[in-house]
Amino acid sequence: MAEPYIEQVEYLDVLTKTGKKTGVSKPRGDVHRDGDYHKAVHVWIFAESTQELLLQKRADCKDSWPGLWDISSAGHISAGDSSLITAQRELQEELGVILPKDAFELIFVFLEECVTNNGKFINNEYSDVYLVTTLEPIPREAFTLQDTEVSDVKYISFGEYRSHLAEADPKYVPYDVNKQYGLLFDIITKRYRENNEARSLVLQKQLRRYAPVSLTAELTGLGDADKEALILLVRAAMIMDEIFYLQVWHSNPVLREWLKEHANVSQLDNLKWMYYVINKSPWSCLDENEAFLTTADSAVKLLPEATKPITGWKGVQYRAAFPMLKPSGANFYPPDMDKMEFKLWTTGLSLDKQKDATSFFTVIKRHSQVNWDNHIFDSTHLSEGSTHDLYSIPYSQEYHPFLTRVSDLLHKAGDLVSSPSLKRLLHSKADAFLSNDYYDSDIAWMELDSKLDVTIGPYETYEDSLFGYKATFEAFIGVRDEKATAQLKLFSDNLQVLEQNLPMDDTYKSKDIIAAPIRVVQLLFNAGDVKGPQTIAFNLPNDERIVKDRGTAMVILKNVSEAKFKQILNPIADACIAKEQHELVDFESFFTHTICHECCHGIGPHTITLPDGRKSTVRLELQDLHSALEEAKADIVGLWALNFLIKKQHLLPTSLEKSMYVSFLAGCFRSVRFGLEEAHGKGQALQFNWLLEKEAFVFHPNETFSVNFDKVEEAVESLSRTILTIQAKGDKEGASLLLQKYCTMTKPLKVALQKLESIHVPVDIAPIFPVAKSLLE
């Protein structure tokens, strides 16, 4: 006897009114009966060539809006499912269209609150609205319609469709185009009707903010074998670029190739490519990560098997999509994962698995997405005992094709170089890329003592603004400036003294600070996460185990510093610093504070004890706020430290006593121009506004600024104490309140930035590396 058919009940996650998960799920019917908030997806298919949207006609048996024309495809997100997979699945089930994740562009989230069916159907629904952009309309006969959901499909001009909605045409499911859903039409209109000449002018203006500068370095101290190794190292560094493009966003590499291939088509295409090269993504670093490209500028991909085959039609051609808002989790996490989902997942993991999840060197993925991408469900993907969709995968596996090439190049270079410490670094780093264990190679990097200076690997976590956990790949190759390196030993020799005198409670101070080695380098090539504004120094590694056991090491890029001072800081001082203090802005002060900034990353709280006795780190507790606060700490404590070394230790010349503050003031405007979405710009705004509030900085009626030397020392110390104490306590709420109050574009900052823009002072440099280019030729 056949088993009786039992209809599967669909459960939905119940949300709060603000759209957060409550942890409760209920049957779909109960959710609509009770008016619970829940999630859904809307998918719009838009044909570029005809400027038409695809509509579906809802089946007559539907419990809401039967027989009316509606969104291309839509559906509830079932309990435990993800948004993107639901969008892909609904499109396949309702229309028979199978598309990969890079076809879907999340354009906004729409909240619909309505009551139909005489009060029996209450719809309080948060919908993720996706846009799929195809070049041509998909032929009607290519669709496979799900007859219980869809009775017909048609294409309609997006302007005509908007008119039907605006007029409340009874043949169409109603949406209020004068409210949030009007965004759909606004986005399409702006995207396809913008004047090319106007776009070109905007891009030219954005490009002018970067001053092209050739950075060179003398290779006279290198032997022939070292020069041969240098070629291999530059090639290895270039692979860091390939990985970084992928880390930013999953469709970023194909966008890059498309823009490069089309750069010579028109002036506008060339400008797009030039500005993309600087930002390494479609989001502008100097404009709060605002997109300067749209999916309409992106790569065209052909998918012959997206629908059932039609004679004479080659298949779906679609644009590889990217969101207008830069994803906070970059490509380290599923694009539709939020903090709550991550927290719920990690809470159920063992301690070792939790460390993997929050590691610098893992990517978080979905089993369901991998299975969907493979078009098969393979239960072996789920690790034993796992019931959650998320899992972590090591960099060595995720980026294996790239890292095997880099590893091979580094081993070959390691066999050639003359320096024993460089040889050790290159071989250990080559092994680390394949093992995913960077500890030994980071120690080898700290102990590097070589004319040829190499930094390569995953280090900084700025790109992960969701949690600040995941490291991006980068490379810096330069030649050591031996004379300048020797001159800077006093900073590393005095780190413990500085730690013991930090303006914070003694209980938070470390007793075993290890002096950070300092290397001054003339940069000859960089790659990877070196987009937009260029760093003038870096303090590594970020691994808290090494920071605790061995401290950190520092690399100062002297030719980058000199270029920035000449191209940017001097013009800023001319425009913004009061005449009587203008001569106090000098390169020695600027460069010395840069060194002290990097030294101060190595002091202050790192590994901390929380009020409940639990051991943790500042990075783990402050999460996405860590980077901005740490940059502010290094800056302001760096000023405090310089003052201490001048007045208390008598180790620095008194000529720096005033010039360091005025040079720092000029430097504030330089860094804030990076934008308040970027960690350095955010940290700088915090400091500037604090010092202005404490009257340490003075804003004059003639729109210039000066330092009040009577108040600046106390103001610097008070901010240092505030930041250090927040870090020592792992106080995320305190960090959030501090940044919310002071990390704002105040009127004095706006005045200064507008002045600098009006006289076309560059915001940063765009380095050119002629030495590396000649080596590769």
Disulfide bonds with the S-S distance in Angstrom:
none
